[in-house]
Amino acid sequence: MARAPHGNIQPPKIIVKKIYIEGHGGHHGGAWKVAYADFVTAMMAFFLLLWILGATTEKQRKGIADYFAPTLIDTRSLGIGGGALLGGESILDKNKIGPKAGQTSMPQIAIPDAGQGGPSTGTGEQGSIKNREALASEDRKNFEAMRKRVLSQIQGSAKLSRLASHVRFVRTQDGMRIDLVDDADYSMFALGTTALDPQASELIGMIAGSISGMQNPIMIRGHTDSVPYGDPRAMNNWMLASGRAEATRRRLLSGGTPEARFERIEGVADREPLIVKDPHDPRNRRVAITLLYRRGSFGR
């Protein structure tokens, strides 16, 4: 160790040299990572947009577009409310949508209705409520006229007069029901089949002629008694009731009843007996032809 001047012992001096290294254009920094992240985000959004366009319908795409671009109404340019106090109108003026409302681009939306019912307003003369009531009243008159006409024709026919006791007219909440009922002495169909008796066929044809001028929808239901079949897998009362209802429909059709008027064809087997105390009673075998009330339609 060298001796310090004047005989003093002092520690050696330590010199620290700091060297600053430039970034050389920043290629070793983090700016490029930010740019890359922005690029990846943009690509993800782009592919998400492509997926939405391919996985949605035109209607859904329109809804999405409307959501991001809602329609704004410029009330000042349309004149709604005007631009001055009270919309530029007098406080006593009945028109509250701004000056010259008739010249706005949407008067049909903004101008209030006068409150006077038109020809197709709810309970007006031609409205749906009164129309339905009027139709029901007219139907009841037609049903009664049809009933008298059918009974008169039955009584005036030597062949059909004996079937007068087998025809019953019943007013129901659905319309007018015509029951063609069997008894112990006579059956409208051959026993256990869907083949109409000739006189029953003539009777149904006569009914078809009597209702041809009416517009009421028709429902036909077939009923049987509770007498079972030997092999219910081959034939049963459900099949028999439905088959007889269909046979009646075909006879009405051939008698001039339009196909469009048939609304319902049903077979209920023995589930709705006419003689409840005796399900085996032959009077439970019947076909019910119901003239239904017409439905009121708006504006008609």
Secondary structure, DSSP 8 states (H G I E B T S, - for coil): ----GGG----------------GGGTTSSHHHHHHHHHHHHHHHHHHHHHHHHHS-HHHHHHHHHHHS-----HHHHTSS-SSGGGGS-TT-S--S-TTGGGSS-HHHHS-------TTSTTSTTSHHHHHHHHHHHHHHHHHHHHHHHHHHHHT-TTTGGGGGGEEEEE-SSEEEEEEE--SS--SB-TTS--B-HHHHHHHHHHHHHSTT----EEEEEE--S---S-TTT--HHHHHHHHHHHHHHHHHHTT--GGGEEEEEE-TTSS-SSTT-TT-GGG-EEEEEEE-----TT-
